[in-house]
Amino acid sequence: AKRLKPYAIISNGDAIDGASISRWPVSSFTEMGGRPTVAAELGEATDRLKEYEDLKFVKYRVWNLGNHDARFETRLAEKVPEYAGVDGFTLKDRFPGWIPAWRTDISAAPSAVPEVVVKHRFKGGVYASANNALWAGTSMVTGHDHMLWAKAMTDVRGVRWGIDAGTTAPIDSPHFTNYTEDNVVNWQSGFVFLHFRGGQFVGPELVHALPNGRVVFRGDVL
């Protein structure tokens, strides 16, 4: 971000997991003890997102709600509905530096068809990114499946992209061990830059994170 000075940064969902307030039951006492608390997750998210809030050249910071993010408010709505409207009882109350949204449309003009739609999830499965672009009718970026790849689709109107934006979590984290039953998962750590010229989307650029905390960026290891 410091090198390319992006116009906007989109946190595309599941910045928090909500592990301890999940509807999924724990599988063992070991797993129960290993789930981070809500306070711990909020604290970590606050610290990491503040790194982007401190970048003065960023004009927009958007947080598209993910299904795991939604656990924060869902749990409160189920257990203490009487607290509706109280400050701090929604996730967006705690992160005022980010615009809350379900999806972000990027257009050349307000009334134009979006060049790119960014949201946490749309279609599912291993071919979700291709189906997202097919059914959306424009380029789409999602992050729900934790995969990092881009699928170009060409028709008579030109090229549009179905993009999975990966995950910024380390895929070998011990927090995933019980959740995945210690299986090999087709996830990739990283993120995506979206490039525009003259208001038109000209394609994605994938950045893969390495296990040692470094990233592969344009052929260099940083």
C-alpha positions in Angstrom: 0.0 0.0 0.0 2.8 2.4 0.8 4.5 1.7 -2.5 1.4 1.9 -4.8 -0.6 4.4 -2.8 -4.1 3.0 -3.5 -7.1 5.3 -3.9 -9.2 3.0 -1.7 -8.8 -0.1 0.5 -11.5 -2.7 0.9 -11.6 -5.1 3.8 -13.7 -7.7 2.1 -15.3 -9.5 5.0 -14.4 -11.7 8.0 -11.8 -9.4 9.5 -13.0 -11.1 12.7 -13.9 -14.8 13.0 -16.2 -14.8 15.9 -14.9 -18.3 16.9 -16.2 -18.2 20.5 -19.7 -17.0 19.4 -20.1 -19.4 16.5 -23.2 -21.4 16.1 -21.0 -24.4 15.5 -20.4 -26.6 18.6 -16.9 -27.2 19.8 -15.5 -30.6 19.0 -13.4 -31.1 22.1 -12.3 -29.4 25.4 -9.0 -28.7 23.5 -10.7 -26.7 20.9 -12.9 -24.9 23.4 -9.8 -23.7 25.2 -8.1 -22.6 22.0 -10.8 -20.3 20.6 -9.9 -16.6 21.0 -12.3 -14.4 22.9 -14.4 -11.7 21.3 -12.2 -9.1 23.0 -9.0 -10.6 21.7 -10.4 -10.7 18.1 -11.7 -7.1 18.3 -8.3 -6.0 19.7 -6.3 -7.7 16.9 -8.6 -6.3 14.2 -8.4 -2.8 15.6 -4.6 -3.0 15.6 -4.3 -4.3 12.1 -6.9 -2.1 10.5 -5.4 1.0 12.1 -2.3 0.4 10.0 -4.4 1.3 7.0 -6.2 4.1 8.8 -2.8 5.8 9.2 -2.2 5.9 5.5 -3.2 9.5 4.7 -3.3 9.0 0.9 -6.2 6.5 1.1 -9.5 8.3 0.2 -11.9 5.5 1.1 -11.7 2.6 3.5 -14.6 0.2 3.1 -15.5 -2.9 5.2 -17.8 -5.3 3.4 -19.5 -7.4 6.0 -18.7 -11.1 6.0 -20.7 -14.0 7.4 -18.2 -14.3 10.3 -18.2 -10.6 11.0 -22.0 -10.8 11.3 -21.7 -13.2 14.3 -20.9 -10.2 16.5 -24.2 -8.6 16.1 -26.2 -11.8 15.5 -25.2 -13.2 19.0 -26.2 -9.9 20.7 -29.5 -9.7 18.8 -30.3 -13.3 19.8 -29.3 -13.0 23.5 -29.9 -9.4 24.5 -32.3 -7.8 21.9 -33.2 -5.2 24.5 -29.9 -3.5 23.9 -30.7 -2.6 20.3 -29.6 0.9 19.5 -27.0 1.1 22.3 -23.7 2.4 21.2 -21.1 -0.4 20.7 -23.6 -3.2 20.1 -22.9 -3.3 16.4 -19.6 -4.0 14.7 -19.6 -0.7 12.8 -19.8 1.3 16.1 -16.4 -0.1 17.0 -14.7 0.7 13.6 -15.8 4.3 12.7 -12.8 4.6 10.3 -14.4 2.2 7.9 -17.5 2.5 5.7 -19.8 -0.4 6.5 -21.3 -2.1 3.4 -22.6 -5.4 2.0 -20.9 -4.7 -1.3 -18.8 -2.1 -3.0 -19.5 -1.1 -6.6 -16.7 0.6 -8.5 -17.9 2.6 -11.5 -16.7 5.3 -13.9 -19.8 7.3 -13.1 -22.5 7.0 -10.4 -25.1 5.9 -12.9 -22.8 3.6 -14.9 -22.8 -0.2 -14.7 -20.1 -1.2 -12.1 -16.8 -2.0 -13.6 -16.2 -4.2 -10.5 -18.4 -5.4 -7.7 -16.6 -6.3 -4.5 -18.4 -8.3 -1.8 -17.6 -11.1 0.6 -19.5 -13.9 -1.1 -21.9 -14.7 -3.9 -21.8 -18.1 -5.6 -20.2 -21.0 -3.9 -17.9 -23.9 -4.7 -14.5 -24.4 -6.3 -15.7 -22.5 -9.5 -17.3 -19.7 -7.5 -15.2 -16.9 -9.0 -16.1 -17.9 -12.6 -19.8 -18.2 -11.7 -19.7 -14.9 -9.9 -18.5 -13.1 -13.0 -21.0 -15.1 -15.1 -24.0 -14.3 -13.0 -23.1 -10.8 -12.0 -22.5 -9.7 -15.6 -19.4 -7.8 -14.6 -16.1 -8.3 -12.8 -16.5 -9.4 -9.2 -14.2 -9.9 -6.3 -15.0 -12.2 -3.4 -13.1 -13.6 -0.4 -15.4 -16.2 1.2 -13.5 -19.2 -0.2 -10.0 -18.1 1.0 -8.6 -18.9 -2.5 -6.4 -16.5 -4.4 -6.8 -16.6 -8.1 -8.4 -14.8 -11.0 -10.5 -16.2 -13.9 -10.8 -14.2 -17.1 -14.1 -14.7 -19.0 -14.6 -13.3 -22.5 -17.8 -12.8 -24.4 -19.0 -10.4 -27.1 -18.9 -7.5 -24.7 -15.2 -8.1 -23.8 -13.3 -9.5 -20.8 -14.6 -9.6 -17.3 -12.9 -11.1 -14.2 -14.0 -13.5 -11.5 -11.5 -13.0 -8.6 -11.0 -14.7 -5.3 -9.0 -12.4 -3.1 -7.4 -15.0 -0.8 -7.1 -14.5 3.0 -4.8 -12.4 5.0 -4.7 -15.1 7.7 -1.9 -17.6 7.7 -3.4 -20.8 6.4 -1.2 -22.9 8.7 -2.5 -21.2 11.8 -3.2 -23.5 14.7 -6.6 -21.8 15.1 -7.7 -23.7 11.9 -6.5 -27.2 13.1 -9.8 -28.3 14.7 -12.0 -26.3 12.4 -10.6 -28.1 9.4 -10.0 -31.4 11.2 -6.3 -30.9 10.3 -7.0 -31.5 6.6 -5.2 -30.0 3.7 -7.2 -27.0 2.5 -7.1 -25.3 -0.9 -6.6 -21.8 0.6 -3.9 -19.2 -0.2 -2.7 -16.3 1.9 -2.6 -13.0 0.1 -4.6 -10.1 -1.4 -5.4 -8.4 -4.7 -4.7 -5.0 -6.2 -7.3 -3.7 -8.7 -6.0 -1.5 -11.4 -8.0 1.2 -13.3 -7.2 3.5 -16.2 -9.5 6.2 -17.3 -12.2 4.8 -15.1 -12.0 1.4 -16.7 -10.9 -1.8 -14.9 -7.8 -3.1 -16.6 -7.3 -6.2 -14.4 -6.2 -7.6 -11.1 -2.7 -8.2 -9.6 -2.3 -11.0 -7.1 0.1 -10.8 -4.2 0.9 -14.1 -2.5 2.0 -14.2 1.1 4.7 -16.6 2.2 4.8 -18.6 5.4 7.8 -16.5 6.7 5.8 -13.3 6.7 7.1 -12.1 3.4 5.2 -11.6 0.1 5.8 -12.3 -3.6 5.2 -9.0 -5.4 6.0 -8.5 -9.1 8.7 -11.2 -9.0 10.4 -9.9 -5.9 10.2 -11.3 -2.4 9.5 -8.5 0.1 
